[in-house]
Amino acid sequence: MIRFRDYEPTINFVTERDRRDIVWAINNNIHTIVLAHTSTAQNVDEVRHFLALNDGKQMKVFFRVQNVECIKNYKEILAVAD
């Protein structure tokens, strides 16, 4: 893997498969979602927005610390996650 310092790709955090999985979770009364590779609070906000659009506002959103960006932005992410 090649990594570039201070490079932020302009891709959506939530993939099409993620959207399908989240809708399935909502329809099957799953109460918690855990986000992998979270880097910013905006990642959590993107998921919360999708949840709100799909009647899943009640779902808890947790995140996993898996990268340096997450550690750098930990306080901001924690403020918007459960």
N, C-alpha and C positions, 0 to 999 in steps of 0.2 A: 504494500500500500504506500502510495506517495502522499505526503501531507504537506501543505503549504501554510506557513504561518500567516495569521491574520486574514485568511481566505474564508469567506462565508458563501457557500453555494446558494443560489437562488432557486431552491426547490421546495416544494411543499413538504412539511414534516409528516403529514398524514397521507399515506398512499391510498390508492383505490382499494387494495386488499384490506388495509386498516379500516377503511370506511365500511366495507362489507362486514368485517369482524365486529366492529362496534355496533352496527345495526343488529347483527345477530345477538350480541350480548344484551342489548336493550330489549329485544323481543323475547329473550329467555330469562329476563329478570336477574341478570348479573348486576351486582351492586358496586363492583370495583374494577377499575382498569389501571394497569401499570404500564407506564411509558418507558420504553427502552431508548437509549441513546439521546436522551433529552439534553439539549445544549443551552436553551434560553427559556425565559418565562413565556415568550411568544409561542414556543412549541406547545406548552400547556394551554395557552389561550386558544390556539388553533383547534385543539381537541375539544375544549369546553364549548367553543362556538359550534362545532359539528354536533356535539351532544345536544346542545340547546335546539338546534334545527331538527333533531330527530327524536324529540321527547325523552331525552336522557339526562336532563339537568340534575337529577337526583343521584347520578352515578358519582362515586368517589374517584378522584384521579390522583394516583401516586406516581412517582418516578424513580428510576434507578440511576445511580451515579455510575456512569461508564466512560466518561471522557473528561479531558482537562477543561473543556468549555463549561461543562456542568459544574465542576468544582469552582471555577471562576465566578459563575453566575448563581451559585447555590442559594444565596439569600433571596434573590429576586424570584427564583423558581419556587422556593419554599413558600413564598408569600402567596402564590397563586395556586399551588397544589394542595392536596389534602394530606 
